[in-house]
Amino acid sequence: MDPERAPRGYKRVADWRRARTALLRFCSSDHAFGNLACAALDQGWTELDLFAVGRVAGVANVSHCGALLPNSRGAQVTHVRPDALRFNNNRTAYKRPLDPAQCVAVWEYREERAKK
């Protein structure tokens, strides 16, 4: 996940950097609230539930995004439930069904290249 190449839909690279930092912090075992990624997996969250972006639109279409990706302010997850993530800005992201044909994990996202 290149900090200088934001998936389509982020208005500024700075927004992507904040979101990316929050993603990495969520996965870190030395997170202030413990290893929340492991807690999420233990409670039934999948890779796409957490980290999905739209195959074509990136984060521009949030209906194809996992719970962590629309987080352009870089808020930290403070609590994991089987159906929702709670952030330190009082936002809650709920788990919802995603179509694997429409989304990929953010680290697999590649913008479509214009054909010459």
N, C-alpha and C positions, 0 to 999 in steps of 0.2 A: 504494500500500500504506500505508494509514493506520496509524501506530504506535499509535493508541489503539483500533483495532477489530481485534481478533484473529480470525482464522478459527476457526470452531467446532472445539473439541477442545483448544485451549490452556487450561490451568487458570487461568492468570493473564495479565493484559496484559503484565506484566514478562517472562514467558517469550516472548511474541510479540515484544516489543521486542528481546530478545537475538537471537532467530532472524532477525528482519528486518535487524538490524545485520550479522549474519554473511552474509546473502544479499547485501546491498549491498557489503560488503567483498569478497566472492567476485567480484562483477562489476566491481570497481574496478581500473583499470589501475595504480594505485599501491599495490596489495596487496603485502605484504612478500614474497610468493612469486611475484610476477609476475602477469600477467593470467590467472588460472586459468579464468575463463569461456571465454576464447578457446581455451585449451588443451583444455578439455573438448569444445567444439564441434569442434575439429580432430580429436579422438579419437572422434567419433561420438555424443557425448551430444546429446540433443534438449532442447528447452524443457521438455517434460513429464518427461523422465528426471530433470531437475534440480529443477524448480520446481512440480511438480504437487501439488494437494490434491484431495480428493474433492469432487465437485460438490455433494453434500448434506452429508456429514459433516465437511468440512474436513480437519483432521489427526487427527480422532478415529479414523479407520480408516486406519492407516498403509499398508495394502495398496494404497491409492489415492494415496499420496504419493511425490513425487520424492525423490531422495537427500538434498536439502538441508533439507526441511521438518520432519522430526521433531527438529530440532536446537534444542530449547528452552533449552539451556545456552549457545548462541552460540559453539560451538567453531569454530575456523577450519580451512578446508581447507588442507592442506599439500602434498598430492600428488594428481595426477590420472592415472588409468590408463584404458584403454578400457573396463574392466569395473567400476571402483570408484573411490571418492574416499576419501582418508585424511584424518583430522582430527587436530588437535593434542592431543586427549584420548585418542589411540590407538584411536578408533572408526573402523571402516571401513563405508562405505555402498556396497552393491553395486548395479549397474545391473540392473534387472529389467523385464520387460515390463509396461506399464501399458495399461489399456483407455481410450482417449480418450472413450468414451461415459460413463465413470465419473469422469473427473477433468478439471481445467482448470488452467491456470497460476495461481499464487496471486494475481496482479494482476487476474485475471478472476473471481475467486471472489466470489459474492454469496450471502449467507444467504437462504434462502427466507423470504419474508414471509408471515405468517399472513393468510389472506383474511378480510375482515370480512363 
